[in-house]
């Protein structure tokens, strides 16, 4: 008889977050959101009036405008509810974004702890607290914040499912991953490439997850199937969200040739925003991209091996899809609309990767790493 206890009697793993973690999360969230609210940004982006008009149309007539915002239910539905309750004012418009930004501290802390332990969780949360792009976008009308949060939540659920010994929690986490993926898609269709790191995680944990993958694919098929059915019912187009984004970006017909022709300057926009100073003399992401590249180059020499392949696949997938959002129309190459606001999808994977290298460094050179991190903050 085997000495291994039956699975039904196995001790369940401890929860990801304990009381100490929740105290850290509360402190970091208060500090992070307190500073963001102190330097409140509010209205100020070019699309603000477009987003406001969409909400106004729903509230005043009960009808949605047939544009690329209609499918973004995770943004406009809570915004409409907030404005219905508290009026068509700046704060109700921004309230869903503020709440999403608040939740992001818990999410990044949990993701960091799942990958690297409490030290990694603290590194990730502090890097998020001080990230300039996230700092500004947290109090502006930027639905991209919701796309980032739901994308990260979907991948975290899959990774946690792969670590569960019991069937019930695995299936529950996979179901939540499916729902989060659907919510991410309905935040922005550009979240669709998250399928790549999620599928890669399925392959990495195939021995654990193979028998339970239906817990992900059944709800995913139901929810995305419902999206396709509703899209066809109202527009006659099964992929209406994608089509509406292409139309809104002006990536088809003569208008694409006139306004979105691919040039060298346009092609390198994302790398320029990542590594060079902006028009105000500052870095959008602080020096996080520079440090990450430095860590990658020095990792073999310093023997740093943070095992986070899914996060690398996440980062590289979203970057490559956005960088090569290029297509041919009217006989010329045109580039998908380049907007620094869209690059918030880089923030979470970049921070998690950098937190991994910092966790590895602090294990070998604690004082030097701590001093450098304090200077960075």
C-alpha positions in Angstrom: 0.0 0.0 0.0 1.3 3.4 -0.9 2.3 5.8 1.9 0.9 8.7 -0.1 -2.4 10.0 1.4 -5.5 10.1 -0.7 -6.1 13.4 -2.5 -9.3 14.0 -0.5 -7.3 14.1 2.7 -4.5 16.4 1.4 -4.1 19.6 3.4 -5.3 22.5 1.2 -2.6 25.1 0.4 -2.6 28.3 2.5 -4.4 31.3 1.0 -2.4 33.5 -1.2 -2.9 36.6 1.0 -2.8 36.4 4.8 -3.6 39.1 7.5 -0.1 40.6 7.2 -0.5 40.9 3.4 -3.8 42.7 3.8 -2.2 45.2 6.1 0.5 45.9 3.6 -2.1 46.1 0.8 -4.2 48.6 2.8 -1.1 50.8 3.5 0.2 50.7 -0.1 -3.3 51.4 -1.5 -3.9 54.4 0.8 -0.4 55.8 0.0 -0.7 55.2 -3.7 -4.3 56.4 -4.2 -3.8 59.2 -1.7 -0.9 60.6 -3.8 -2.9 60.1 -7.0 -5.9 62.0 -5.6 -3.6 64.7 -4.3 -2.4 65.3 -7.8 -5.8 64.7 -9.4 -5.7 64.9 -13.2 -9.3 64.8 -14.2 -10.4 65.9 -17.7 -7.7 66.6 -20.1 -7.5 63.9 -22.8 -8.6 64.3 -26.4 -11.1 61.5 -26.2 -12.8 62.8 -23.1 -15.6 64.6 -25.0 -16.3 61.5 -27.1 -16.6 59.3 -24.0 -18.7 61.9 -22.3 -21.1 62.1 -25.3 -21.5 58.3 -25.3 -22.6 58.3 -21.6 -24.8 61.3 -22.1 -26.6 59.6 -25.0 -27.3 56.5 -22.9 -28.6 58.6 -20.0 -30.7 61.1 -22.0 -32.2 58.8 -24.6 -31.5 55.3 -23.5 -29.8 54.6 -26.8 -26.1 53.7 -27.4 -24.1 55.4 -30.1 -23.0 52.8 -32.7 -19.3 53.3 -32.4 -16.3 51.5 -30.9 -17.4 52.3 -27.4 -20.7 50.3 -27.5 -19.0 46.9 -26.8 -16.9 48.3 -23.9 -19.5 47.3 -21.3 -17.0 47.1 -18.4 -16.4 50.9 -18.8 -19.7 52.5 -19.8 -22.1 50.4 -17.7 -20.6 51.3 -14.3 -20.0 54.9 -15.5 -23.7 55.3 -16.6 -24.8 53.9 -13.2 -22.5 56.4 -11.3 -23.7 59.3 -13.4 -27.3 58.3 -13.0 -26.8 58.3 -9.2 -24.6 61.4 -8.8 -25.1 63.4 -11.9 -23.2 64.3 -15.1 -20.1 65.6 -13.3 -16.4 64.9 -13.5 -16.1 62.7 -10.4 -19.0 60.2 -11.3 -17.5 59.9 -14.8 -14.1 59.0 -13.3 -15.4 56.9 -10.4 -15.1 53.5 -12.2 -11.6 54.3 -13.2 -10.7 55.4 -9.7 -12.1 52.2 -8.3 -10.2 50.1 -10.9 -6.9 51.9 -10.1 -7.6 51.2 -6.4 -8.1 47.5 -7.0 -4.8 47.4 -9.1 -2.7 47.6 -5.9 -4.3 44.5 -4.5 -3.9 42.7 -7.9 -0.3 43.6 -8.4 0.6 42.7 -4.8 -1.2 39.3 -5.1 0.5 38.7 -8.5 3.9 39.6 -7.1 3.4 37.3 -4.1 2.2 34.4 -6.3 5.4 34.7 -8.3 8.1 35.7 -5.8 6.7 35.7 -2.3 6.0 38.7 -0.1 9.3 40.5 -1.1 8.3 40.4 -4.7 4.8 41.6 -3.8 6.2 44.7 -2.0 8.5 45.4 -4.9 5.7 45.2 -7.4 3.3 47.3 -5.4 5.9 50.0 -4.8 6.9 50.1 -8.5 3.3 50.5 -9.3 2.9 53.3 -6.8 5.7 55.3 -8.4 5.1 54.5 -12.1 4.4 57.9 -13.8 2.1 56.6 -16.5 -0.1 54.7 -14.0 0.0 57.7 -11.6 -1.5 60.1 -14.2 -3.9 57.6 -15.8 -5.4 56.5 -12.5 -7.4 59.8 -12.2 -8.2 60.4 -15.9 -10.8 59.0 -18.2 -8.8 56.0 -19.3 -10.7 52.8 -19.8 -7.3 51.2 -20.6 -6.9 50.8 -16.9 -9.8 48.3 -16.9 -8.3 46.4 -19.8 -5.0 46.0 -17.9 -6.6 44.9 -14.6 -8.9 42.2 -16.2 -6.1 40.9 -18.4 -3.8 40.5 -15.4 -6.5 38.9 -13.3 -7.2 36.3 -16.0 -3.6 35.3 -16.2 -3.2 35.3 -12.4 -6.2 32.9 -12.1 -4.7 30.5 -14.6 -1.3 30.5 -12.8 -2.9 29.9 -9.5 -5.0 27.1 -10.9 -1.9 25.4 -12.1 -0.6 25.3 -8.5 -3.7 23.8 -6.9 -3.7 20.1 -5.9 -7.5 19.9 -5.4 -9.9 19.8 -8.3 -12.5 22.2 -7.0 -10.3 25.2 -6.6 -8.6 24.6 -9.9 -11.9 24.6 -11.8 -13.1 27.6 -9.9 -10.0 29.6 -10.8 -10.2 28.5 -14.4 -13.8 29.7 -14.5 -12.8 33.0 -13.1 -10.0 33.2 -15.7 -12.6 32.8 -18.5 -14.9 35.5 -17.0 -12.0 37.8 -16.6 -10.8 37.2 -20.2 -14.3 38.1 -21.4 -14.4 41.3 -19.2 -11.0 42.2 -20.6 -12.2 41.9 -24.1 -15.2 44.0 -23.3 -12.8 46.6 -21.9 -10.9 46.7 -25.2 -10.7 44.3 -28.1 -6.9 44.8 -28.0 -6.9 42.4 -25.0 -7.5 39.5 -27.4 -3.8 38.7 -27.6 -3.9 37.7 -23.9 -5.0 34.4 -25.3 -1.3 33.7 -26.1 0.1 33.8 -22.5 -3.0 32.1 -21.2 -2.6 29.2 -23.7 1.1 29.1 -22.9 0.2 28.7 -19.2 -2.2 25.9 -20.1 0.7 24.1 -21.9 3.2 24.8 -19.0 0.7 23.3 -16.4 -0.7 20.7 -18.8 -0.1 17.8 -16.4 -2.2 19.6 -13.7 -4.8 21.4 -15.8 -5.5 19.0 -18.7 -8.4 17.3 -17.1 -10.0 20.5 -16.0 -9.7 22.8 -19.0 -13.4 22.5 -19.7 -13.9 24.7 -16.7 -12.3 27.5 -18.7 -13.4 26.7 -22.2 -17.1 26.1 -21.5 -17.8 29.5 -19.8 -15.5 31.2 -22.3 -17.4 29.7 -25.3 -20.7 30.7 -23.6 -19.7 34.3 -22.9 -17.8 35.0 -26.1 -20.5 33.2 -28.1 -23.1 35.5 -26.5 -21.0 38.5 -27.5 -20.9 37.2 -31.1 -24.6 36.6 -31.1 -25.5 40.1 -29.8 -23.0 41.7 -32.2 -24.7 39.9 -35.1 -28.2 40.7 -33.9 -27.5 44.5 -33.7 -25.0 45.0 -36.5 -25.1 41.9 -38.8 -21.3 41.4 -38.0 -20.2 38.6 -35.8 -16.9 40.5 -35.1 -18.5 43.9 -34.7 -16.1 45.0 -31.8 -13.1 44.4 -33.9 -14.7 46.0 -37.0 -15.7 49.0 -35.0 -12.2 49.5 -33.7 -10.7 49.3 -37.2 -13.3 51.8 -38.4 -12.7 54.2 -35.5 -9.0 54.1 -36.0 -9.5 55.0 -39.7 -7.5 52.0 -40.9 -9.4 51.3 -44.0 -10.0 53.2 -47.2 -8.5 56.6 -48.4 -8.6 58.1 -44.8 -6.1 55.5 -43.7 -3.7 56.4 -46.5 -4.1 60.1 -45.6 -3.7 59.9 -41.8 -2.1 56.6 -40.9 0.5 55.9 -43.5 3.4 54.0 -42.0 6.5 56.1 -41.6 9.7 55.5 -39.7 8.7 58.0 -37.0 5.3 56.2 -36.5 6.8 52.7 -36.6 9.2 53.5 -33.7 6.6 55.3 -31.5 6.3 52.7 -28.8 10.0 52.2 -28.4 10.4 56.0 -28.3 7.8 56.3 -25.5 9.4 53.4 -23.6 13.0 54.5 -23.6 13.2 58.3 -24.5 12.1 61.4 -22.7 8.8 62.9 -23.7 8.0 66.5 -24.7 8.1 67.5 -21.0 11.6 66.1 -20.5 10.4 63.1 -18.4 10.1 59.4 -18.9 6.5 57.9 -19.1 7.6 54.8 -17.2 10.4 56.3 -15.1 13.5 54.2 -15.9 11.7 50.8 -15.5 12.3 49.8 -19.2 16.0 50.7 -19.0 16.4 48.7 -15.7 14.6 45.7 -17.1 16.8 45.6 -20.2 19.9 46.0 -17.9 18.7 43.1 -15.8 18.2 40.9 -18.8 21.7 41.6 -20.1 23.4 41.1 -16.8 21.3 38.1 -15.6 23.7 35.5 -17.1 26.7 37.2 -15.5 25.0 37.7 -12.1 23.3 34.2 -12.3 19.8 35.7 -11.9 17.1 33.3 -13.0 13.6 34.5 -12.0 11.3 31.8 -13.4 8.5 33.8 -14.9 8.1 32.6 -18.5 4.3 33.4 -18.6 5.0 37.1 -17.7 7.6 37.3 -20.5 5.2 35.8 -23.0 2.6 38.3 -21.7 4.9 41.3 -22.1 6.3 40.3 -25.5 2.9 39.4 -26.9 1.2 42.7 -26.1 4.3 44.7 -27.3 4.7 42.8 -30.6 0.9 42.9 -31.4 0.8 46.7 -30.8 4.1 47.3 -32.5 3.1 45.4 -35.6 -0.4 46.6 -35.8 0.2 47.2 -39.5 -1.9 46.4 -42.5 -2.0 47.1 -46.2 -4.9 49.1 -47.7 -5.3 51.1 -50.9 -1.9 49.8 -52.0 0.1 51.3 -49.0 1.1 50.2 -45.6 -0.8 51.9 -42.7 -0.1 51.6 -39.0 -2.7 51.2 -36.2 -3.3 54.3 -34.2 -0.3 55.1 -31.9 -1.4 56.6 -28.6 0.6 56.6 -25.4 -2.6 55.9 -23.5 -2.8 52.5 -25.1 0.6 51.6 -23.6 -0.8 51.1 -20.1 -0.9 47.4 -21.1 2.9 47.4 -20.8 2.9 48.6 -17.2 1.9 45.4 -15.2 4.0 42.8 -17.0 7.0 45.3 -17.0 6.6 45.9 -13.2 6.2 42.1 -12.5 9.3 41.3 -14.5 11.4 44.0 -12.8 10.1 42.9 -9.4 11.3 39.4 -10.1 14.9 40.6 -10.9 14.9 42.8 -7.8 13.7 39.9 -5.6 16.6 37.8 -7.0 19.1 40.6 -6.4 18.0 41.3 -2.9 18.5 37.6 -2.0 22.2 38.0 -3.0 23.0 41.6 -2.2 20.3 42.8 0.2 21.9 46.1 1.3 23.0 47.3 -2.2 19.7 46.3 -3.7 17.7 48.0 -0.9 19.8 51.2 -1.3 19.3 51.2 -5.1 15.6 50.6 -4.8 15.2 53.5 -2.3 17.0 55.7 -4.7 14.7 54.6 -7.5 11.6 55.3 -5.5 
